[in-house]
Amino acid sequence: MPIVSLSKFIGWLGFCFGVFISIPQIIKIIKTKSIDGISRTTYVLLLCTCVCYTVRSLVIKEYIFIASNIFQIIITLIVLYLMKKYEKKETTN
């Protein structure tokens, strides 16, 4: 396998791991309807990081990083939305 093909394979493998990085957190929030112990700051910083990486990836046309960062932006926005949604319920109880 040529080094370029191996590099692309490893890149897409990393994409797959990245896709699933926050899925367990989303599932936990939905099941428990609680955001206890989850850092909003962490997810805001992750969102900022992914936006910056996406812009850079678009400029240099690195499609693997474009795809993975856009997906991570979506996942991070879902977590932040769920945090906002369940924050209200926790403060009213």
C-alpha positions in Angstrom: 0.0 0.0 0.0 1.6 3.4 -1.0 2.2 5.9 1.7 -0.4 8.3 0.3 -3.1 5.6 0.4 -2.1 4.6 3.9 -2.2 8.3 5.0 -5.7 8.7 3.5 -6.9 5.5 5.2 -5.5 6.6 8.6 -7.2 10.0 8.0 -10.6 8.5 7.4 -10.1 6.1 10.3 -9.5 9.2 12.5 -12.6 10.7 11.0 -14.6 7.6 12.1 -13.3 7.9 15.7 -14.0 11.6 15.7 -17.6 11.0 14.5 -18.3 8.9 17.6 -16.4 11.1 20.2 -19.5 12.9 21.5 -22.3 10.5 20.6 -22.1 8.7 24.0 -22.5 12.1 25.7 -25.6 12.9 23.6 -27.1 9.6 24.4 -26.4 10.1 28.1 -28.0 13.6 28.2 -31.1 12.3 26.4 -31.5 9.2 28.6 -31.0 11.0 31.9 -32.4 14.4 30.8 -29.5 15.9 32.8 -26.4 17.9 32.1 -24.9 17.3 35.5 -21.1 17.2 35.3 -20.8 18.4 31.7 -18.7 21.4 31.0 -20.3 24.0 28.7 -17.0 25.8 28.4 -15.4 22.6 27.0 -18.0 22.3 24.3 -17.9 26.1 23.5 -14.1 25.8 23.1 -14.5 22.6 21.0 -16.9 24.5 18.7 -14.5 27.4 18.3 -11.7 25.0 17.6 -13.7 23.1 14.9 -14.8 26.3 13.2 -11.2 27.5 13.0 -10.0 24.1 11.7 -12.8 24.0 9.2 -11.8 27.4 7.8 -8.2 26.3 7.5 -9.2 23.0 5.9 -11.3 24.8 3.3 -8.4 27.1 2.4 -6.0 24.2 1.9 -8.7 21.9 0.5 -8.2 19.0 2.9 -11.5 17.2 2.4 -11.0 14.7 5.3 -10.6 17.6 7.8 -13.5 19.5 6.2 -15.8 16.6 6.6 -14.7 15.6 10.1 -14.8 19.2 11.5 -18.2 20.0 9.9 -19.5 16.8 11.5 -18.0 17.7 14.9 -19.5 21.2 14.6 -23.0 19.6 14.2 -22.4 17.2 17.1 -21.1 20.0 19.3 -24.1 22.2 18.5 -26.4 19.3 19.4 -24.7 18.9 22.8 -24.9 22.7 23.4 -28.6 22.7 22.5 -29.3 19.8 24.8 -27.4 21.5 27.6 -29.5 24.6 27.1 -32.7 22.5 27.0 -32.0 20.5 30.1 -30.5 23.4 32.0 -33.9 25.0 32.2 -35.5 21.9 33.6 -32.8 21.5 36.2 -33.1 25.1 37.4 -36.9 24.8 37.7 -36.8 21.6 39.9 
